Amino acid sequence: MSPFEVSSRFAGKGGKPGSESFTTFTVRHMAALDEEEFQVPRQSQPDPPPPVTYSLSNEGSPPIPTGYIRLSSFNARAQADLIAAVSTSIRLSSFIARAQADLIAAVRCGNVIETRANPKDIKFANGTPLTTKPLLVLVNSRTASASEIMAAALQDNCRAVLAGGQTYGKGIIQSVYELSDRSGIAVTVGRYLTPSGRSIDRIGIQPDFSSPPSQKQFKEALSACVPPQATAE
């Protein structure tokens, strides 16, 4: 049984606040063959909030209709909810996506990420983009890991302009190995690179602007952007 399966067994399901159930598990001792059985109470947790929330507003001067999208987690609902949010707002002129505290925006075309390991692995997103409207991605020092990788992919592919502060800088892949004395060691086995070949680990991503740009600045930044020439292997 994997650690995730064990964790799910202990997690309570949604229900009335204060209600609880019990998980029964068995412990087998190393020094003997005897087993002990335990019952652990599980406090019920409320159902998780939706991974995608969005709102509509007028941004800029002159004001233009803008959709503000926040993707808070990667789960089974995230893709469908994001598609629904963009589809609902399809007549808008632009979008702002929040990529802070592990939040990302999505792209469906272009080179997304390269893994420098053995063997090298390049991931491509193929298909029709959800939207071709202007996209501004907000980032800061809490933008890390998956959100950081996706923000970099959008920036490198000239699909979005980034605004805010420098991102956290987490871009390595680690595996945990068990040693003979039952302890463990974490080994770095790979490194994520952006479509243009940048390593973000301990460096982060420098946004295009420190604050949301004007419409003119936005267009100039995208016009000056040169996407990487990536080919599938």
ZAZA-117273 format. One line per field, with one value per residue (C-alpha): residue number from 1; residue in one letter; x, y, z. Coordinates in Angstrom, 1 decimal, padded with zeros to 4 digits. Each point is the difference from the previous one (the first is absolute). Example, Ala and Ser with C-alpha at 12.3 -4.5 7.8 and 13.67 -1.06 7.14 Angstrom:
! ZAZA-117273
zaza (1, 2) .
drense (a, s) .
u (012.3, 001.4) .
v (-004.5, 003.4) .
w (007.8, -000.7) .
//
This chain:
! ZAZA-117273
zaza (1, 2, 3, 4, 5, 6, 7, 8, 9, 10, 11, 12, 13, 14, 15, 16, 17, 18, 19, 20, 21, 22, 23, 24, 25, 26, 27, 28, 29, 30, 31, 32, 33, 34, 35, 36, 37, 38, 39, 40, 41, 42, 43, 44, 45, 46, 47, 48, 49, 50, 51, 52, 53, 54, 55, 56, 57, 58, 59, 60, 61, 62, 63, 64, 65, 66, 67, 68, 69, 70, 71, 72, 73, 74, 75, 76, 77, 78, 79, 80, 81, 82, 83, 84, 85, 86, 87, 88, 89, 90, 91, 92, 93, 94, 95, 96, 97, 98, 99, 100, 101, 102, 103, 104, 105, 106, 107, 108, 109, 110, 111, 112, 113, 114, 115, 116, 117, 118, 119, 120, 121, 122, 123, 124, 125, 126, 127, 128, 129, 130, 131, 132, 133, 134, 135, 136, 137, 138, 139, 140, 141, 142, 143, 144, 145, 146, 147, 148, 149, 150, 151, 152, 153, 154, 155, 156, 157, 158, 159, 160, 161, 162, 163, 164, 165, 166, 167, 168, 169, 170, 171, 172, 173, 174, 175, 176, 177, 178, 179, 180, 181, 182, 183, 184, 185, 186, 187, 188, 189, 190, 191, 192, 193, 194, 195, 196, 197, 198, 199, 200, 201, 202, 203, 204, 205, 206, 207, 208, 209, 210, 211, 212, 213, 214, 215, 216, 217, 218, 219, 220, 221, 222, 223, 224, 225, 226, 227, 228, 229, 230, 231, 232, 233) .
drense (m, s, p, f, e, v, s, s, r, f, a, g, k, g, g, k, p, g, s, e, s, f, t, t, f, t, v, r, h, m, a, a, l, d, e, e, e, f, q, v, p, r, q, s, q, p, d, p, p, p, p, v, t, y, s, l, s, n, e, g, s, p, p, i, p, t, g, y, i, r, l, s, s, f, n, a, r, a, q, a, d, l, i, a, a, v, s, t, s, i, r, l, s, s, f, i, a, r, a, q, a, d, l, i, a, a, v, r, c, g, n, v, i, e, t, r, a, n, p, k, d, i, k, f, a, n, g, t, p, l, t, t, k, p, l, l, v, l, v, n, s, r, t, a, s, a, s, e, i, m, a, a, a, l, q, d, n, c, r, a, v, l, a, g, g, q, t, y, g, k, g, i, i, q, s, v, y, e, l, s, d, r, s, g, i, a, v, t, v, g, r, y, l, t, p, s, g, r, s, i, d, r, i, g, i, q, p, d, f, s, s, p, p, s, q, k, q, f, k, e, a, l, s, a, c, v, p, p, q, a, t, a, e) .
u (000.0, 001.4, 000.4, -002.9, -002.3, 000.9, -000.7, -003.4, -001.0, 000.6, -001.7, -003.6, -002.7, -002.2, -002.8, -001.6, 002.5, 001.1, -001.0, 002.7, 000.7, 002.8, 002.8, 001.2, 003.6, 002.4, 003.6, 002.5, 003.0, 003.5, 001.4, -002.9, -002.8, -002.8, -002.3, -001.9, -003.2, -000.9, -003.0, 000.7, -002.9, -000.3, -001.4, -002.3, 001.3, -002.2, 000.0, 003.0, -000.7, -000.1, 003.5, -001.0, -001.7, -000.4, -001.6, -000.6, 001.0, 001.2, 003.8, 002.3, -000.4, -002.2, -001.7, -000.3, -002.1, 002.4, -000.4, 002.0, 000.7, 001.5, 001.0, 000.8, 000.9, 000.6, -002.7, -002.5, -002.3, 002.6, 000.1, -003.8, -000.6, 002.7, -001.6, -003.4, 001.4, 001.6, -003.0, -002.3, 002.2, 000.8, -001.4, 002.4, 002.9, 002.7, 000.8, 002.0, 001.2, 001.3, 003.1, 000.8, 000.3, 000.1, -002.6, 000.3, -001.5, -000.3, 001.3, -000.9, 002.7, 003.7, 002.9, -000.9, 002.9, 003.2, 001.4, 003.8, 000.5, 000.9, -001.7, -000.9, -003.8, -001.7, -003.7, -002.2, -003.6, -001.8, -003.4, -002.1, 000.6, -002.8, 000.2, 002.2, -000.9, 002.8, 001.1, 001.7, 001.4, 000.5, 003.0, 002.0, 002.4, -002.7, -000.2, 001.9, 000.3, -002.9, -001.3, 003.5, 000.6, -003.3, 000.5, 003.4, -001.5, -002.6, 002.7, 002.6, -002.7, -001.0, -003.5, -000.1, 001.6, 001.0, -000.4, 000.9, 003.1, 002.7, -001.2, 001.3, 002.3, -000.8, 000.7, 001.6, -001.3, 000.9, -000.5, 000.1, 001.9, -000.1, 003.3, 000.9, -000.5, -003.6, 001.0, -000.4, 001.9, -001.3, 001.9, -000.4, -000.7, -001.0, -000.4, -002.8, 000.9, -002.4, -000.6, 002.9, 002.3, 000.0, 000.5, -002.2, 001.3, 001.3, -000.4, -003.6, -001.7, 000.4, -003.4, -000.3, -001.4, -000.1, -003.6, -002.9, 001.1, -002.1, -001.5, 002.8, 002.7, -001.7, -000.1, 003.7, 001.2, -001.8, 001.3, 003.6, -000.3, 001.7, -001.3, 002.5, 000.4, -000.8, -000.5, -001.4, 002.5) .
v (000.0, 003.4, 002.9, 001.8, -003.0, -000.1, 003.7, -000.3, -002.8, 002.4, 003.0, 000.6, 000.5, 003.0, 000.1, 001.9, 002.1, -001.8, -003.5, -002.6, -003.6, -002.5, -001.6, -003.4, -000.9, -002.8, 000.4, -002.9, 000.3, -000.6, -001.9, -002.4, -001.5, 001.3, 002.7, 002.8, 001.6, 003.6, 002.2, 003.7, 002.5, 002.0, 003.5, 000.7, 002.8, 002.3, -000.6, 001.8, 003.3, 000.0, 000.2, 002.8, 003.3, 003.0, 003.4, 002.6, 003.6, 003.0, 000.5, 002.7, 003.4, 000.1, -002.9, -003.3, -003.0, -002.4, -003.4, -000.7, -003.7, -001.7, -003.7, -001.1, -003.7, -002.8, -002.6, -002.0, 003.0, 002.6, -000.4, -000.1, 002.9, 002.1, -000.7, 000.9, 003.3, 001.0, -001.1, 002.1, 003.0, -000.6, 003.4, 001.9, 001.9, -001.3, -002.3, 000.4, -003.3, -000.1, -002.2, 000.5, -002.6, -002.9, 001.4, -000.2, 000.9, -002.5, -000.2, -002.6, 000.5, 000.2, -001.5, 000.0, -001.5, -001.9, -002.4, -000.2, -003.5, -003.4, -000.4, 003.6, 000.6, 002.9, 000.6, 001.6, 001.3, -000.7, 001.1, 003.1, 002.8, 000.7, 003.6, 002.3, 003.1, 002.0, -001.7, 001.6, -002.3, 001.3, -001.5, 000.6, -001.7, -002.6, -001.1, -003.3, -003.5, -000.8, 003.6, 001.3, -002.5, 000.9, 003.7, -000.4, -002.0, 002.7, 002.7, -001.9, -000.9, 003.7, -001.0, 002.2, 002.9, -000.4, 002.7, 000.1, -001.2, -002.5, -003.6, -002.5, -002.1, -003.7, -002.1, -003.3, -003.6, -002.1, -003.7, -001.5, -003.3, -002.2, -001.1, -003.3, 001.5, 001.1, 003.7, 001.8, 002.3, 002.6, 000.1, 002.6, -002.0, 002.7, 003.7, 001.9, 002.4, 002.5, -000.1, 002.4, -002.2, 002.0, -001.7, 001.6, -001.9, 002.5, 002.7, 000.4, 001.9, 003.7, 001.5, 002.4, 002.7, 000.7, 001.1, -000.6, 001.8, 002.4, -001.3, 001.6, -001.5, -003.4, 000.0, 001.2, -002.8, -002.6, 001.5, -000.1, -003.7, -002.7, -003.5, -002.9, -002.2, -003.4, -003.3, -003.2, -002.9) .
w (000.0, -001.0, 002.5, -001.9, 000.5, 003.7, 000.3, -001.7, 002.4, 002.9, -001.6, 001.0, -002.6, -000.3, 002.5, 002.8, 002.0, 003.2, -001.3, -000.2, -001.0, 000.9, -002.0, 001.2, -000.8, 000.9, 001.1, -000.4, 002.2, -001.5, 003.0, 000.3, -002.2, 002.2, -001.3, 001.8, -001.2, 000.5, -000.6, -000.9, -000.1, -003.3, 000.3, -003.0, -002.2, -002.1, -003.7, -001.7, -001.8, -003.8, -001.5, -002.4, 000.9, -002.3, -000.2, -002.6, 000.1, -002.1, 000.1, -001.4, -001.5, -002.0, 001.8, -001.8, 001.0, 001.8, 001.6, 003.2, 000.5, 003.0, -000.1, 003.5, -000.4, -002.5, 000.4, -002.1, -000.3, -000.9, -003.7, -000.5, 002.3, -001.8, -003.4, 001.4, 001.4, -003.2, -002.1, 002.2, -000.5, -003.7, -001.1, 002.2, -001.4, 002.3, 003.0, 003.2, 001.6, 003.6, 000.3, 003.7, 002.8, -002.6, -002.3, -003.7, -003.3, -002.8, -003.6, -002.6, -002.7, -000.1, 002.0, 003.6, 001.9, -000.5, 002.6, 000.1, 001.2, -001.5, -002.4, -000.9, -000.2, -001.7, 000.6, -002.7, 000.4, -003.3, -001.0, -000.5, 002.6, 002.4, -001.0, -002.1, 002.0, 001.8, 003.2, 003.0, 002.7, 003.5, 001.9, 003.2, 002.4, 000.8, -003.6, 000.2, -001.6, -002.4, -000.1, -000.7, -002.8, -001.7, 000.4, -001.7, -002.8, -000.7, 000.1, -002.2, -002.6, -000.2, 001.1, 003.1, 001.7, 003.6, 002.7, 003.7, 001.9, -000.7, 000.5, 002.6, -002.1, 000.5, -003.1, 001.0, 000.1, 003.1, 000.8, 003.5, 000.4, 003.1, 001.5, 001.7, 003.4, -000.9, -000.3, -003.3, -002.3, -002.5, -003.2, -002.8, -003.2, -002.4, -000.6, -001.8, -002.7, -001.6, -003.8, -000.7, 002.1, 003.2, 003.4, 002.6, 003.0, 002.7, -002.6, -000.7, -002.8, -000.5, -001.0, -002.9, 002.3, 003.7, -000.2, -002.5, -003.3, -002.1, -003.2, -002.0, 002.2, -000.2, -003.8, -000.2, 002.2, -002.1, -003.2, 001.2, 001.2, -002.2, 000.7, 000.2, -003.1, 001.7, -001.8, 001.3, 000.5) .
//
